[in-house]
Amino acid sequence: MVEKKKEVDISTSLWEVWRVLTEQEREILRDRSSIQQFKRNELIYLEGDDPDSMMCLLKGKVRIFKKGVGGRSQIIRMIKPIQYFAYRAYFAREKYLTAASAFEASTVCIIPMSVVESLIRANPNLAMFFIRQLSTDLGIADERTVNLTQKHIRGRLAESLLFLMDCYGLEEDGATLSIYLSREDLANLSNMTTSNAIRTLSTFVVEHIIALDGRKVKIIDGDRLRRISRMG
């Protein structure tokens, strides 16, 4: 169900954009923004959809993915609060090349791209914000492409575990990842088969690099995990 969000919540959640807007522009954004709740695994947008909205994740976790050869999914990015997504295709004047779904119950702020474009044309500071965002995302994508194509399986899986730790942090014990991925999801994030992901995780357990409890991953030797990632 879509509903308007209170002003204080929108201004807090959209702070990076909010602080470069005039009061009149803030009012426009406030009036045109809406909130939608997504259940776990619910699709947010599909590959081939028209990119009519920019989104900001307020709460939860979202995966950006693309179907590959044989229908196998590749997780392109994991979105964390407070990150913007789903706007690149609009600026490129193309349909979505990826899809997005809620990894867990998530709350998303939705802003029409027609509103965003209008604000950008009137506010060069906002235009610079999106140039920086797109440039950062491109740099991350370039590095990830090299890593996923040149690193061996151990290096790719180690990098994915470190990425998840950097993105979502650790639980109160200071060691357990604050996100629980299935073996299939972890494989899709690491560009490998599920069977390879399972075998490599088991090897990391035997080597006392991590510990597993169902979908929970506990990092025991972070330094060694980083070395494996660097060595590829």
N, C-alpha and C positions, 0 to 999 in steps of 0.2 A: 504494500500500500504506500502511495506517495503522499507526503504531507510537507507543509512548510515548516522550516526549522526556525527556532527562536533566534533573534538577532544576535544575542550574545554568543550562541553556539556557532553560528555561521562566521561571525567576525573572528572568533578564536581559531576555528578549524581552517579557515581560508586566509590565515594571517599573512602568509608570504605574498599573496596577491592583494590582500586587503590594504596593506600598508603603502602601496604605490598608487592607490586610487584616491580620487577626490571624494568629498562627502556625497556629491550628487551621483558619482559612479558607484559608490558603495550602496546607495539606495536602490539603484537599478539592479545590482547584483543580488541584493537582499531580496528584492521582490520577485526576481526571476529564478532564484535557486530553489530547489526542492530536495527532499530527502527520500531515499528508498531503502528498504530493508531487503536483504537477500539471504536466503537460507543456505546452509552448507551445500556445496556443489551446484547451486543454482546458477544458470547462465546469466551474465550481465549484458554481454553483446556477443554476436556471432560473426565469424569471418564472412565477409560479403555484405554485411549490414552497412547502411549509410551512417557516417559518423556525424550525427547531429548534436551530440552533447559532449562536453568535457566533464570528467568525473574526478572527485577527490574522495579518497577512502578516509572515513572518519574513525571507523572502528572495525576490527577484524583483520582478515588477510585475503588477498585476491591473487589469483594466478593468471598470467597472460600466456596463452599457449597457441600452438599452430599444429594442425594435422599434417603429418608427413607421409612418407612412403608406406603403403600398406595400412594406412589409417592410424599409424602410431603417432601419439602426441609428443610434441617437444615443448617443454615449459620454457618460455622465452624470458620472462621476468616474474618476480614475486613482488607484489605491491604491499607496502606497509603504511600505517597511518603516520603522518599526514602526507600522502603523495598524490600527485595529479596523474591521470592517465586517460587514454582514449581520445586524445585530441590530435595526434600527429597526422592521422589519415585525412582529417578535415583540411589541414593546411596544405597537404599534398594533393588535394582535390581527387582523392581516390577512396574506394570503399575500404573497410577494415580488412587488413591482411592477416589479422590474428583474431582470436576469440578470448573472452575473459569470463571467469567464473569465480564464485566465492569459495575460498578454501575452507572457510568456517563461516558461521553466521556473521554477516558484515553489514555495516551502515555506510551508505555512499551518498555524497552530495552531488547533485546533477545540475549542470549549468548549460543552457542551450549554447551551441557554438556560434549561433548568429549574434548572441549577446556578447560573447567573448570577442568575436571579430570586431564588432562595433566599438567596444572599449579599447581594443588594441589600436585601432585606427585613430582614436582620439587621444591616446596616452602613450607616448614613446617609452616611458618607464616600464609600462606593462609589456610592451613589445620586446624590450630588452630582457625582461624576466623570462619570457618564453624562448627567446633565442638562447639564453643561458641554459634553460632546462633541456631544450632539444640538443644542444651541443654536448651537454653532460651525458645525456642518454645515448648519443651516437658514440661517444668515447667508450662508454661501458659496453655497448654492443660490439664495437670493434675488438676490444680486448677479449670479450667472452667468446667471440667467433674463433679467434686464434687459439684460445685455451681449450675449447671443446673439440677442435679439429686436430691439434698437435699433441696434446697431453695424452699420456696413457690412461688406462682406466683408473688406476689408483690415484693419479694426480687429479683427474676430473672429479672423482668422488670426494677427495679431500677438499678440493676447492669448493664444491657445493656445500659441504658441511660448514666450512668457514664462512661462506657467503650467508648461509642461514643464521649463523651465530651473529655476524655483523649486522644483519638486517633486522632480526627479531629479538636478539639478546638471549640471556640465559635465565633460568628460573632461580628461585631463592637460594638453591644449593650452590649457585655459581658455576654449574657444570652442565646441567641438562638444557638442551635447546628448547626454547619457548615456542616450538612449533612441532607438531607431530605429523610427519609425512609417511604415507604408505611406501613400501618398497618400489612400487610402480611409479609413484610421483617422484621419488628420489632418483630413480633411473631416468625418467623423462627430463628432469632438471639437469642431469649429468651427461645426457646424450649417450646412453648405453642401454642394453637390454635389462629387463628386470632380473633375470638370472645372474647376470654379471654384477649387478648392484648387490644382490643378496650374498654372492660369494665374496665380494670385496669387503662388504660390511663384516662378514664372519671373520675374514682375515684380520681386519682392524681390531676385532674383539680379541682374537688369539694373541695379537701383538700388544695388547693392553693399551691401545690408542683410544678406543671408545668402549662403552658398555651399552648394551641394548636391553630395553624392557618394553616389549611390544613395539609400539611406534616411537617410544621415547629414546632419544640418543643422548648419552652422557659423554662429554668430552673429558677423557682422562689425561691425555698427553697432547695439549694444544700445540706445543712447540714442534713435536714430531709431525703432527698433522700439517702444520705450515711448511715444514721441510719437504714433505711428500708433495704438497701442492706446488711448491716452487720448482722442484726437480722434474715434475710432470710425469 
